[in-house]
């Protein structure tokens, strides 16, 4: 079963001042923890930006097929 991370992206726009759901890639599943910084594709152009993991869950209201995946981990530990 795929796990999903709720991520707040580092973008000052009020329209995106909410968490977004991203798939956790299988090779990162055991590494991802709440509070870590990650790189995610964002927006129509899939620009890579930094985000913070707020929550890890099993389901998304948007459906798995519509979710993008986390690209990279910035932190290897939670501070």
C-alpha positions in Angstrom: 0.0 0.0 0.0 1.3 3.4 -0.9 1.8 6.0 1.7 1.1 9.7 1.2 2.7 12.8 2.8 0.9 16.0 3.4 3.4 18.7 2.6 3.3 22.5 3.0 5.3 24.0 0.2 7.7 26.9 0.5 5.7 29.5 -1.5 4.6 32.9 -0.2 1.3 32.9 -2.2 -1.9 32.8 -0.1 -3.5 30.5 -2.7 -1.1 27.7 -1.7 -1.1 28.3 2.0 -2.4 24.8 2.6 -1.0 21.2 2.6 -0.7 19.3 -0.6 -0.6 15.5 -0.8 2.3 13.7 -2.5 3.1 10.0 -2.9 6.1 8.7 -1.0 8.3 6.7 -3.4 8.9 3.2 -2.2 12.7 3.7 -1.9 12.0 6.6 0.6 9.3 4.9 2.5 11.4 4.0 5.5 13.3 7.3 5.5 10.4 9.8 5.5 9.4 11.3 8.8 7.1 14.2 9.8 9.1 17.4 10.0 11.6 16.6 7.2 12.3 18.9 4.3 11.7 17.4 0.8 11.8 18.5 -2.8 8.5 18.2 -4.7 7.3 19.1 -8.2 4.8 22.0 -7.9 2.3 23.7 -10.2 1.6 23.1 -13.9 5.3 23.4 -14.8 6.3 21.0 -12.1 8.9 23.4 -10.8 11.0 21.8 -8.0 10.5 23.5 -4.7 11.1 22.8 -1.0 8.4 21.5 1.2 7.9 20.3 4.8 6.2 17.1 5.8 3.3 17.8 8.1 1.6 14.4 8.2 1.9 10.8 6.8 -1.3 9.0 5.9 -2.7 6.1 3.9 -5.3 7.9 1.8 -5.9 11.2 0.0 -9.2 12.8 -0.9 -7.7 13.4 -4.4 -7.1 9.8 -5.4 -3.7 8.2 -5.8 -3.6 8.6 -9.6 -3.7 12.4 -9.4 -0.8 12.7 -6.9 2.8 13.6 -7.8 5.7 12.0 -6.0 8.3 13.4 -3.7 11.5 13.9 -5.7 14.2 14.0 -3.0 14.9 14.3 0.7 16.8 17.4 1.9 17.1 16.2 5.5 18.2 12.8 6.6 17.0 13.5 10.2 14.3 15.6 11.8 15.5 18.7 13.6 
